[in-house]
């Protein structure tokens, strides 16, 4: 009897864990948000130019976020509107180095009606907090990364937007990923 009970509990747990793939939803709510378009992704960045000429900023040209109603055959309401509140940029090394710039978290505002879009222009993805600290600081001071002895630091960049519906449901985009080569 105990063996049958244990088998039943394991079957229920496996069904619960495997039944709904995580990639289906970034929220348990009624809407999803997704990055649908980006233009002007910087693939080559000069740390010196960014600090000395661009005020310590590396920016995306334009990025667009869409609100997607989870049940398009159902009714939507104004409570499904999303206010974008912040975004986060994280960095991983795509080369042999291990040091990474600090993550960038910024508040931002954008309103999305159900099924609508919002675009942001010139969104910072690196500031002086990233450019003037290791490992990018090495490029400014020495002209190369002292960890790898390379004149190029290759970074995998990931950006995620966070928001909240008017009904109070937290939502976030799946991560958007791209690679940037940073030189002196």
N, C-alpha and C positions, 0 to 999 in steps of 0.2 A: 504494500500500500504506500509506504514512504517513497519507494522507487518511482511509482507512477506519479505521485504528487510532485516529486523533484523534476521528473521529465516534463510534466505539464508546465511547471513554472519556467523551466529553461526554454521551452518552445514559445511561451508567451513573451519572454524577454527578447529572444532572437527576433521574433516577428516585430516587436516594438522598435528594436534597434535598426533592423534592416528594412523595414517596411516603407519608410519615407526618406529618400535621399536628401542629404543636407543641401545639395546644390539647387534644389527646387526653390528654396525660399531663404531670404535673409531676414525674415520677420514672420511672426505668427499672425500679423494683422491682415488688413484688407488690401493693402497696396505694397508694391515693391518699388524701389528706385534703382536705376541702372545708368551707368555711364554709356552714352550711345554714340558720342562723337568727340574727337579731339583733333585739334589742328595746331601746328606749331610746336610739336614736341621737340625739345632740345636734345639732339643725339650727340652733339659735340659741344662741350662747354670749356671755356678757358677760365680757370679760377681767377687769374689776374685781371682779366677784362671784367668779369662779374663784380669783383671787389672795387676796382679802380674806376670803371666807367658806368656800370649799371647800378651803383649804389648798394652793392652786396646782394643783389637779387638775381636768381635764375627763375624764369617764368615760363609757363605754358602759354601758347597763343590763345586758344579758345577751347573750352571743354563744356560739353552739354550733358545734362542729366535729365532723364525721363522718368515720369511717374507711370507705373503700369498697374492697372486695376487687376487684382488677382482673379476675380470672377467677372470676365467681360460680359457675360450674359445676364449678370445680376444688376441691381441698381447701384448707382454711386451717389455719394452725398458730399456736401461741402466738408464734412468731418474727415473725409479721406484726403483732403489737401495736405501737402507736406511742406513744412518749413525746414529748409536746409540750415543746420546750425553750425557745423564745423567740418573740417577735413583733416586728414592725417596723411603724411608722406613718410614712408620708411625706406631704408636703404639696406641692401645686402651687397656683398662683394661678388662680382662675376669674374674676378681675376684670382690670383693666388693669395691676396691679402686677407687679413682677418679684421682689421680695424674698420669701423663704419661710422659715417656721420650720425649725429643725433637725429632722432625723428623730429619732424616738424608738425606741430598741431596748431591750427589757426581757426578762429571763429570766422564764420561767414554767414551771410543771409541770402536766401533765395526762396521764393515761393513757387510751389508746383500745384496746379489744380490736378484733379484725377485725370490721368491720360495726357497731361501737359508736359512741357519741357522748360528748362531754364538753362541759360548759358552764362559762363563766367569767362571774362577776358583777362589776360595777363595775370593769371593766378600764380603766386610765388610757390615754387617747389623747393627752393634752397634760399637761405638768407645768410647773413654773416655768422649766425650760430652754427651753420654747417660748414661754410667756406673757410672760416678763420679758426677752426678747431681740427684736430686730427681726424682723419688722415689727410684731408684736403689742405690743411695748413702747411704740410710738407711741400706741396707743389708751389705754394707762394714763397716759402723761405728758401728751399733747396733746389727747386725745379724738378724734383723727383720724389717718389714715395720712398721713405727711408726703410720701410718694412720690406718692399719688394724690389727696390732699386729700379723701378719703372717710371718713365715720364708720363704714363697714363694710368689713371685709376678708373677701372670699369665698375660701374654701379648698376645694380638692378634696382629700379625705383618702383615703389608700389604706392598708389593713392586710393584712399577710401573716403567717401562722403557720408556724414551722419545727419539724420534729421528726425523729425517727429511729426506725426499727423496731428491735425487739430483735435482728434479724439484722444491724443496722448500716446499713441503707439510709436515706439522707437523703431526706426528703419535705418538701413545702411546699404550702400552699394556693394556689389562684389568688387574685389580689388581690380584696378587697372594696372597693368605692368608694362614697363618699358625699360630700355637700357640706355645709360648715358656714359660717354667717355669724357672724363675730366682731365684736362691737361694744364700745364702751368699757364 
